[in-house]
Amino acid sequence: MSYDPSQPYPTYPWQPPAPPPAPPHPARHRSPLGHHSDLRILRSAYRWQRRTATLTALGYFTFFLVLSAYAPSFMASSLTEGLPTGLVLALLQLPVTWLAIAVYEHTARRYVDPLADRIRKQSEVDARREAAAR
């Protein structure tokens, strides 16, 4: 019996021989963009969605804080009798947050969800194709 360097050396005499290497997977059918491109597109759409919604809400809040710190006379001025500008801008924070949520939901339904559904369906087709090939 000679030593074969490609095969692992058994540690114990009763150790069974190493199993043969698995055959390579057959080529799978890919969508025109390929799975990696689809995921890249999905990630960038989701990233755009997150940034838009976050910058809408945080941008307005930061704007409000900057005005409060550097323009107190403007914030104390009255829009109408007894209603200061600062209070109106503070009360507008809630509708701006709702707007950010609405933008997030709209972009999710319009751009991100269809991409995710397409990737999910393609992966199900690929899984069925692999199962049928075995």
N, C-alpha and C positions, 0 to 999 in steps of 0.2 A: 504494500500500500504506500503510495507516494503522497507527498504534501502538495495540495493545490492551493496557491495563494488567493485565487478568486473565491474560494469557499472559506467560510469562517471555521476556525479550528475548534473542535468540540472541547469543552472544558472537562467534561466527565465522559468516561467510556460509554456509559449507557445513554448519553444524550442523543436524541434522534438527529438525523441529518437536517441541515437547514432546508427550508422549503425553496423551491425554485422561484426566481423573481417573477412577479406578475407581468402578464403581457401588457404592452402599451395600450391605452384606450384608443378606440377607433375615433376618427375625426368626427366631430359633431357638427350638425347643421347650425349655422350662426345667422343671426339677423343681419341685415345689410350694414348696420352700424357696429355690430359685435357687442358682446356683453359689457366689456370694459367701457366702451364709448357710451352705451346707454346709462350705465351707472354714473359716469362722469357728468353726463347731461343732467341726470336727476340730482346729483349733488350740487351742481352749480345752480339749478333752478331753486332748490331748497335754500341754498345759501343766499340767493338774491331775495327770496321771500322773507327769510329771517331778517336780513339787513334792512329791507324796506320797512317792515313793521316796527322793528326796534328803533330805527332812526326817526320814524314818525313820532313815536311816543316820547322817546328820550330827547329828541331834538326840541320838541315843544317845551318839555319840562326844563331843559337847560336854558332855552330862550327865556322862560319865565324867571328862572333863578338869576340869570345875568341881568335882566331888567330890574329885578328886586334889589340886587347888590349895587348896580352902577347907575340906575335911573330912579332913585326913590321919589323924586319930585313928579316924574311921569306917572309912576304907579299910584301916587297919592292924589293925582288930579282926578277930577270928576268927569265922567261921561255924561251923566244926568245928575239931577239934584240928589245928593246923598249916596250915589253909587260910584265908588272909586274904580279906576281902571284896573288896579291890582286885583280887586275882588272879581271883576269880570273875567280877567285872564286866568285867575285861579279856578273859577267855575268852568271855564272852557277846557280845563285839563281832562275832565271826564268824557266829553264828546270827542276830544282828540284821541283818547285811549280807545274809545269805541270805534273810531275811524281806523286806527291801527289794526284792531281786531278784524274789522270788516275787510280791510285790504289783505290781511293774512288769509282769511277764509276765501276771499275771491281768487287770489293767486293760487291757493291750494287746489280749489276746484277746477280752475281753468288750465293750469300748467303742470303742477306737481303730481296730482292724483292720476291724470291720464298717463303720464310717464311711468309712474309706479305700477299702474295696472298693466301697461304693455310689458314691462319687465317681468312682472309676476306671471302673466300668461305665457310669455316666451320661456320662462324657466320651467313651468309646468309641462309645456310641450317637449322641451329638452329632456326632462326627467322621464316622461312617458317613452320617448324615443330611446333613451338609454336602457330602460327596463325591457323594452321590446327587443333590443339588440342582444340582451344577455341570454 
